[in-house]
Amino acid sequence: MFRGNAAVIILPLLLMGFIFYGGYHYLNTSGQLTNEELDTVVSFVVEADSHGSKHTITGYWDWKEMPVDGMLGHDYIGVKFVEEEQDSFDPQLISGSALQLLHGEQVIFETEGTLVLDGIIFEFPNEVQEHIGYGNKGSFEIELDSKLYSGNEVSISYLHTWEEHEGFSFDHARLSKENVDIEHWIIERFTTIPTQ
């Protein structure tokens, strides 16, 4: 019964098997990033704005892709206002600071920064809770109230870790100069506070 039509039945089955195997292989090998490679796809944008003596430094990050090895640990953003040769930063010049983690457009976590000698540091979780990623998308804003820092270059460091740890204590806000003894990467951006 099938002798004359064997090719008509076997060729489509072989083609379907080949397509299934190719699709399965493609899905398992493409687009998978580890935490170590994640810095190549992270969008991290910072800017500064001034209105008279009031300055605002803002930043936004989005991972674009989730790492296959999961989310674990804490992440940090350091905003450094003064150079090493200048006097230490006057914390009373900060009139407000906030960092928010986002899920879509919804705020799921908020924190204020911790003041250090030359700026401010934000610490936030890097984890998944009830199928919601914390740390992969967020924004921060800092408000300064002084003409003293007009024209200054501001360094913004984003430190990502993927090991469980107790949390770090930093003295300086430029995290690229800090000694971190676990797996991590750092993205650094610079912006200049406009002069009016």
C-alpha positions as CSV (number, residue, x, y, z in Angstrom):
1,M,0.0,0.0,0.0
2,F,2.8,2.5,0.9
3,R,5.4,1.2,-1.6
4,G,4.8,3.8,-4.3
5,N,4.2,6.6,-1.8
6,A,7.0,6.0,0.7
7,A,8.9,9.1,-0.4
8,V,5.8,11.2,0.0
9,I,5.5,10.1,3.7
10,I,9.1,9.8,4.7
11,L,10.5,13.1,3.2
12,P,8.0,15.4,5.1
13,L,8.7,13.5,8.3
14,L,12.4,13.9,7.9
15,L,11.9,17.6,7.1
16,M,9.8,18.1,10.2
17,G,12.4,16.3,12.3
18,F,15.2,18.5,10.9
19,I,13.2,21.7,11.5
20,F,12.3,20.6,15.1
21,Y,16.0,19.7,15.9
22,G,17.3,23.0,14.4
23,G,14.8,25.1,16.3
24,Y,15.5,23.3,19.6
25,H,19.3,23.7,19.1
26,Y,18.8,27.4,18.2
27,L,16.7,28.2,21.3
28,N,19.2,26.4,23.5
29,T,22.3,28.1,22.2
30,S,21.3,31.7,21.2
31,G,20.9,34.8,23.3
32,Q,22.0,33.3,26.5
33,L,24.1,35.6,28.6
34,T,25.7,35.0,31.9
35,N,26.1,37.6,34.6
36,E,29.8,37.9,33.6
37,E,28.8,38.9,30.0
38,L,25.8,41.0,31.0
39,D,27.7,44.3,30.9
40,T,27.8,44.1,27.1
41,V,24.0,44.6,26.8
42,V,23.2,46.9,29.8
43,S,21.9,50.3,28.9
44,F,23.2,52.8,31.5
45,V,22.5,56.5,30.8
46,V,23.3,59.4,33.1
47,E,22.8,63.2,32.7
48,A,23.0,66.4,34.7
49,D,20.8,69.5,34.6
50,S,20.9,72.9,36.3
51,H,18.4,75.6,37.2
52,G,20.2,78.4,38.9
53,S,21.9,77.0,42.0
54,K,19.9,73.7,41.9
55,H,21.5,70.8,40.1
56,T,19.9,67.4,39.3
57,I,21.9,64.3,38.4
58,T,19.8,61.4,37.0
59,G,20.5,58.0,35.8
60,Y,18.6,55.0,34.3
61,W,19.6,51.4,33.6
62,D,18.0,48.5,31.9
63,W,19.6,45.1,31.4
64,K,17.7,44.3,28.1
65,E,18.3,40.6,28.8
66,M,18.2,38.4,31.9
67,P,21.3,36.2,32.7
68,V,20.8,32.5,32.5
69,D,22.7,31.9,35.8
70,G,20.1,33.9,37.8
71,M,20.1,37.0,39.9
72,L,21.8,37.0,43.3
73,G,23.5,39.5,45.6
74,H,23.5,43.3,45.8
75,D,24.3,46.0,43.3
76,Y,25.6,49.5,43.9
77,I,25.6,52.9,42.2
78,G,28.2,55.4,43.4
79,V,28.0,59.1,42.4
80,K,31.2,61.0,43.0
81,F,31.0,64.8,43.1
82,V,34.5,66.0,44.0
83,E,38.1,65.3,42.9
84,E,40.7,63.8,45.1
85,E,42.6,67.1,45.5
86,Q,39.4,68.9,46.6
87,D,38.1,69.0,50.1
88,S,35.6,66.4,51.1
89,F,32.0,66.7,49.9
90,D,29.6,68.7,52.0
91,P,26.6,66.4,52.5
92,Q,24.3,69.3,53.4
93,L,24.4,70.3,49.8
94,I,22.3,67.3,48.9
95,S,18.6,68.4,49.1
96,G,17.3,65.0,48.0
97,S,18.3,61.5,46.7
98,A,16.3,58.5,45.7
99,L,16.8,55.3,43.8
100,Q,13.9,53.2,42.4
101,L,13.7,49.7,41.0
102,L,11.1,49.2,38.3
103,H,9.0,46.4,37.0
104,G,7.7,47.8,33.7
105,E,6.7,51.3,34.9
106,Q,5.7,50.2,38.4
107,V,8.0,51.1,41.3
108,I,8.8,47.9,43.3
109,F,11.7,49.2,45.6
110,E,12.9,52.6,46.8
111,T,15.9,53.7,48.8
112,E,17.9,56.8,49.7
113,G,21.6,56.9,49.2
114,T,24.4,56.6,51.8
115,L,26.7,59.6,52.1
116,V,30.5,59.0,51.8
117,L,33.5,61.3,51.7
118,D,33.2,62.4,48.1
119,G,29.5,61.7,47.1
120,I,26.7,59.2,47.6
121,I,26.2,55.4,47.2
122,F,23.0,53.5,46.6
123,E,22.7,49.8,47.4
124,F,19.9,47.7,46.1
125,P,18.9,44.0,45.8
126,N,19.7,41.9,42.8
127,E,17.2,39.0,42.9
128,V,13.9,37.5,41.7
129,Q,10.9,37.4,44.0
130,E,7.6,35.9,42.9
131,H,8.7,36.0,39.2
132,I,9.6,39.7,39.5
133,G,13.2,40.8,38.9
134,Y,14.7,43.3,41.3
135,G,17.7,45.2,40.1
136,N,17.5,44.7,36.4
137,K,15.8,48.0,35.7
138,G,15.8,51.2,37.7
139,S,16.5,54.9,38.0
140,F,18.1,57.3,40.5
141,E,18.0,61.1,41.1
142,I,20.1,63.4,43.2
143,E,19.4,67.0,43.9
144,L,22.2,69.4,44.8
145,D,21.6,72.9,46.1
146,S,24.8,74.9,45.5
147,K,26.6,76.8,42.8
148,L,29.9,75.5,44.3
149,Y,29.9,72.4,42.0
150,S,28.8,74.0,38.7
151,G,31.1,72.8,35.9
152,N,32.4,69.8,38.0
153,E,32.7,66.4,36.3
154,V,30.6,63.8,38.1
155,S,31.6,60.1,38.0
156,I,28.8,57.5,38.2
157,S,29.8,53.9,38.8
158,Y,27.5,50.9,38.5
159,L,28.8,47.8,40.3
160,H,27.0,44.5,39.6
161,T,27.7,41.3,41.7
162,W,26.3,37.8,41.3
163,E,27.4,36.2,44.5
164,E,25.6,36.2,47.8
165,H,27.4,38.5,50.2
166,E,26.8,40.6,53.3
167,G,27.0,43.9,51.6
168,F,30.0,46.2,51.2
169,S,30.9,49.4,53.1
170,F,32.6,52.0,50.9
171,D,34.5,55.1,51.8
172,H,34.5,56.6,48.3
173,A,31.8,56.9,45.7
174,R,34.0,56.0,42.7
175,L,33.5,52.3,42.9
176,S,36.0,51.5,40.1
177,K,38.8,52.3,42.6
178,E,37.4,50.1,45.4
179,N,38.6,46.6,46.1
180,V,35.8,44.1,45.7
181,D,36.8,40.5,46.3
182,I,33.8,38.6,44.7
183,E,32.7,38.2,41.1
184,H,31.6,41.6,39.6
185,W,31.8,44.1,36.8
186,I,31.7,47.9,36.9
187,I,30.3,50.3,34.3
188,E,31.4,53.9,34.7
189,R,29.9,57.0,33.1
190,F,30.8,60.7,33.4
191,T,28.7,63.8,33.1
192,T,29.4,67.5,33.8
193,I,27.2,69.7,36.0
194,P,26.2,72.6,33.7
195,T,27.2,76.1,34.5
196,Q,24.5,78.8,34.4
